């Protein structure tokens, strides 16, 4: 392992200025020492306000000898959670940051599985703020083929896009229907959803595979059923509470993109077209990295708002986001307690 890490550290030096290698020999020795005590469950979380409920939980016990390692701008925090050895790392906002951070985690550390959690926008009208969703599949819905104006569907390039479908902007024009009840086209035309190119570690190098709906780990998903019925927080304080007690729900699908969705029309489109519940900016990136690396993965996303607005409560994301983050962390802790050591 130490030899592999030394080679990796040497390779990573090409990404920085000479003399500023991001992984020194001394740090590589520390990483090797950490890995000898593994394997670990990797816990990946987008932001500090989502991570803090976990770090502040009595269930998390920090590693006193080596509480963390700082690598390439990320802090990998070491400890135990419900007797499981874990490494917690914050990604920051966006698919890019989530992908980079997850790849660093899997490349440098002895990780046996990845758990991802945080808050998300909601596209499911049957669920409410504070509910915790656990999707079976994740997709990246920000990889588009943008169709040229005047081009018919039959001439759209890239066959894989045609199988996934499209969003036609003129379907959302105001007052521009034709005399036959149709919609006038506009210069934006349509966007077609594209699958990701996946380079699996179990194939020849540069062999492309394609993935749109990425499944979570079957074993993790089966265990997550035991979270249904767990008690979650309902109130911010004595006077500010949700209309009903939140619940944990396993759902079919979630989607991610480098887009903060605060638009009701697009939310309804995603719900109708893809049958999704959580909408976020990181989970699919984590899923895709784990899928390529053959590492078990699952994501837990607590709903902080109805994306694009709806009822009065659904528009109060700024009020209930801390509660949603707390519930996501509680669900994660419960899931970890159910995993075999």
C-alpha positions in Angstrom: 0.0 0.0 0.0 2.8 2.4 0.9 4.4 2.0 -2.5 1.1 2.7 -4.3 0.6 5.8 -2.2 4.1 7.1 -3.0 3.5 6.7 -6.7 0.1 8.4 -6.4 1.6 11.3 -4.5 4.3 11.7 -7.1 1.7 11.7 -9.9 -0.4 14.3 -8.1 2.5 16.7 -8.0 2.0 17.3 -11.7 -1.2 19.2 -10.9 0.6 21.9 -8.9 3.6 24.2 -9.2 7.1 22.7 -8.7 7.9 22.5 -5.0 4.3 22.6 -4.0 3.4 18.9 -4.1 0.0 18.4 -2.5 1.0 15.1 -0.8 4.3 15.0 0.9 6.2 11.9 1.8 5.4 12.5 5.5 1.7 12.8 4.7 1.8 9.6 2.6 3.2 7.8 5.6 0.3 9.1 7.7 -2.2 8.0 5.1 -0.6 4.5 5.1 -0.8 4.4 8.9 -4.5 5.3 8.8 -5.2 2.7 6.1 -3.6 -0.1 8.2 -6.3 0.6 10.8 -9.1 0.3 8.2 -11.2 -0.4 6.3 -13.5 2.6 6.8 -17.0 3.8 5.8 -16.6 7.0 3.9 -19.1 9.7 4.8 -19.4 12.4 2.1 -21.4 15.6 2.9 -21.8 18.8 0.8 -21.5 21.6 3.4 -20.6 22.4 7.0 -24.2 23.2 8.1 -25.1 19.7 7.0 -21.9 18.1 8.5 -22.0 19.8 11.9 -25.0 17.8 13.2 -23.0 14.7 12.6 -19.8 16.0 14.1 -21.7 17.3 17.2 -23.6 14.0 17.7 -22.8 11.9 20.8 -22.6 9.0 18.4 -19.5 10.3 16.7 -16.2 9.8 18.6 -13.3 11.6 17.1 -9.9 9.7 16.7 -7.9 11.3 19.5 -4.5 10.2 18.0 -5.2 11.5 14.5 -8.4 13.5 14.4 -8.0 14.5 10.7 -5.8 14.7 7.7 -5.8 17.8 5.4 -5.3 16.9 1.7 -5.7 19.1 -1.4 -8.0 21.6 0.4 -10.1 18.8 1.9 -10.2 17.8 5.6 -10.7 14.1 6.1 -12.0 13.7 9.6 -11.3 10.3 11.4 -13.3 8.6 14.1 -16.0 6.1 14.9 -19.7 6.3 14.4 -21.9 3.6 16.1 -18.7 1.5 16.4 -18.0 1.8 12.7 -14.6 3.3 11.7 -15.4 6.3 9.4 -13.8 9.1 7.5 -16.0 12.2 7.0 -15.2 14.7 4.3 -17.0 17.8 3.1 -17.1 18.3 -0.7 -18.4 21.9 -1.1 -21.1 22.9 -3.6 -21.4 21.3 -7.1 -21.0 18.2 -9.1 -17.3 19.0 -9.8 -16.4 19.4 -6.1 -18.4 16.3 -5.1 -16.7 14.2 -7.8 -13.2 15.3 -7.0 -13.6 14.8 -3.3 -15.1 11.4 -3.6 -12.3 10.3 -6.0 -9.7 11.6 -3.5 -11.4 9.6 -0.7 -11.4 6.4 -2.7 -7.9 6.8 -4.2 -6.2 7.6 -0.9 -8.0 5.6 1.8 -9.1 2.1 2.5 -12.8 2.6 2.1 -15.3 -0.3 2.0 -18.4 1.8 1.3 -19.6 5.4 0.8 -22.6 7.1 2.5 -23.7 10.5 1.3 -26.1 12.8 3.1 -27.5 16.3 3.1 -30.5 18.4 2.3 -32.3 18.7 -1.1 -35.1 20.4 -2.9 -38.3 18.3 -3.3 -40.1 17.4 -6.5 -42.6 15.1 -4.9 -45.9 16.7 -3.9 -46.7 13.8 -1.6 -43.8 14.6 0.7 -43.1 17.6 2.9 -40.3 19.6 4.5 -38.2 17.5 6.9 -39.0 14.2 5.3 -35.9 12.1 4.6 -35.7 10.5 1.1 -33.5 7.6 0.1 -33.6 7.0 -3.7 -32.9 3.7 -5.4 -31.4 5.4 -8.4 -29.6 8.7 -9.2 -29.0 10.5 -12.4 -27.0 13.6 -13.6 -29.6 15.8 -15.4 -27.1 18.5 -16.3 -25.4 16.9 -19.3 -27.3 18.1 -22.3 -27.4 18.1 -26.1 -28.8 21.4 -27.0 -30.7 21.0 -30.2 -30.3 23.6 -33.0 -33.3 25.7 -34.0 -35.4 24.2 -36.7 -33.8 20.8 -36.5 -36.4 17.9 -36.4 -36.3 15.3 -33.7 -35.3 12.6 -36.2 -32.1 14.4 -37.0 -30.8 14.9 -33.4 -27.3 13.4 -33.2 -26.2 11.0 -30.5 -28.7 8.2 -30.4 -28.3 7.7 -26.6 -29.8 11.1 -26.0 -32.9 10.3 -28.0 -33.7 7.3 -25.8 -33.7 9.5 -22.6 -35.9 12.3 -23.9 -36.0 16.0 -24.0 -37.3 19.3 -22.6 -38.9 21.5 -25.2 -38.8 25.1 -24.2 -41.7 26.2 -26.3 -44.0 24.0 -24.2 -43.6 26.6 -21.5 -44.2 29.8 -23.5 -46.9 32.1 -22.3 -49.8 32.8 -24.6 -48.1 31.5 -27.8 -50.3 28.6 -28.7 -51.2 28.2 -32.3 -54.8 28.2 -33.6 -54.6 24.4 -33.5 -53.7 24.4 -29.8 -50.0 23.6 -30.4 -47.0 25.6 -29.3 -44.9 28.0 -31.4 -41.3 27.0 -31.5 -38.6 29.4 -30.2 -34.9 29.8 -30.7 -34.0 27.8 -27.6 -35.7 24.7 -29.2 -35.1 21.7 -26.9 -32.5 20.1 -24.7 -31.9 16.4 -24.8 -30.6 14.5 -21.7 -27.4 12.6 -22.2 -25.9 9.7 -20.3 -22.5 10.0 -18.6 -19.5 8.2 -20.0 -18.3 5.8 -17.4 -14.8 4.3 -17.5 -15.1 1.2 -15.2 -12.0 -0.1 -13.4 -12.9 -3.6 -14.5 -12.5 -3.0 -18.3 -9.7 -2.0 -20.6 -8.5 1.6 -20.2 -10.5 4.2 -22.2 -13.4 1.7 -22.8 -16.5 3.8 -22.6 -19.7 2.6 -21.0 -22.8 4.8 -20.5 -24.8 5.4 -17.4 -27.8 7.6 -16.7 -29.8 5.9 -13.8 -27.1 4.8 -11.4 -28.3 2.3 -8.8 -27.3 2.6 -5.1 -26.0 -0.5 -3.4 -28.7 -3.2 -3.1 -27.5 -4.3 0.3 -27.5 -0.7 1.7 -30.9 0.0 0.2 -32.4 -3.1 1.7 -31.0 -2.2 5.1 -32.4 1.4 4.8 -35.9 0.0 4.9 -35.4 -0.3 8.7 -35.2 3.5 8.9 -38.9 3.8 8.0 -40.8 4.7 11.1 -37.9 6.2 13.0 -38.6 9.4 14.9 -37.4 12.6 13.4 -37.4 16.2 14.6 -40.5 18.3 13.9 -39.8 21.6 15.6 -37.1 24.3 15.3 -38.2 25.6 18.7 -41.2 25.8 21.0 -43.2 28.0 18.5 -41.9 26.9 15.1 -42.9 23.4 14.0 -43.8 21.5 10.9 -47.5 20.6 10.2 -46.8 16.9 10.8 -43.9 14.8 12.0 -41.3 14.1 9.2 -40.8 10.5 8.0 -38.1 8.5 6.2 -39.2 7.3 2.8 -37.4 5.1 0.3 -38.2 6.5 -3.2 -37.4 5.5 -6.7 -35.2 8.3 -8.1 -33.2 11.4 -7.3 -31.4 13.8 -9.7 -28.5 16.2 -9.5 -27.0 18.9 -11.7 -25.0 22.1 -11.3 -28.3 24.0 -11.1 -30.1 25.3 -8.0 -33.7 24.5 -9.0 -36.0 27.2 -7.7 -38.5 27.0 -10.6 -41.9 25.3 -10.2 -42.3 24.5 -14.0 -39.0 22.7 -14.2 -39.7 20.9 -10.9 -42.9 19.6 -12.3 -41.2 18.6 -15.5 -38.6 16.6 -13.6 -41.3 14.9 -11.5 -43.5 14.0 -14.5 -40.7 13.0 -16.8 -38.4 11.1 -14.5 -40.5 10.4 -11.3 -37.9 12.0 -9.0 -38.1 13.2 -5.4 -34.9 14.9 -4.2 -33.1 17.5 -6.5 -29.6 18.4 -5.5 -26.2 19.4 -6.8 -23.9 16.6 -5.6 -25.4 13.1 -5.1 -25.2 11.9 -8.7 -21.5 12.8 -8.9 -20.8 10.8 -5.8 -22.9 7.9 -7.2 -21.0 8.0 -10.5 -17.6 7.9 -8.9 -18.6 5.0 -6.7 -20.2 3.2 -9.6 -17.0 3.4 -11.7 -14.9 2.3 -8.7 -17.2 -0.6 -7.7 -17.7 0.8 -4.2 -21.0 0.4 -2.4 -22.9 3.7 -2.2 -26.2 5.1 -0.9 -27.4 8.7 -0.5 -29.8 10.2 2.2 -31.3 13.5 1.4 -33.7 15.4 3.7 -36.1 17.7 1.9 -35.7 21.4 2.8 -38.2 22.9 0.4 -40.6 22.3 -2.5 -38.3 23.3 -5.4 -39.8 26.4 -7.0 -42.3 27.0 -4.2 -45.8 25.9 -3.4 -47.4 26.1 0.0 -46.4 28.6 2.6 -44.4 26.0 4.5 -42.6 24.7 1.4 -41.2 28.2 0.8 -39.6 28.4 4.2 -36.3 26.7 3.3 -34.3 29.2 5.2 -36.2 28.4 8.4 -36.3 24.7 8.1 -33.0 23.8 6.4 -31.3 23.3 9.8 -34.1 20.9 10.8 -33.8 19.1 7.5 -30.0 18.8 8.0 -30.5 17.4 11.5 -32.9 14.8 10.2 -30.6 13.7 7.4 -27.8 13.3 10.0 -30.1 11.3 12.3 -31.0 8.9 9.5 -27.4 8.5 8.5 -26.4 7.6 12.1 -29.3 5.1 12.3 -28.2 3.5 9.0 -24.6 3.2 10.1 -25.7 1.5 13.3 -27.4 -1.2 11.2 -24.4 -2.0 9.0 -22.2 -5.0 9.8 -18.9 -4.2 11.4 
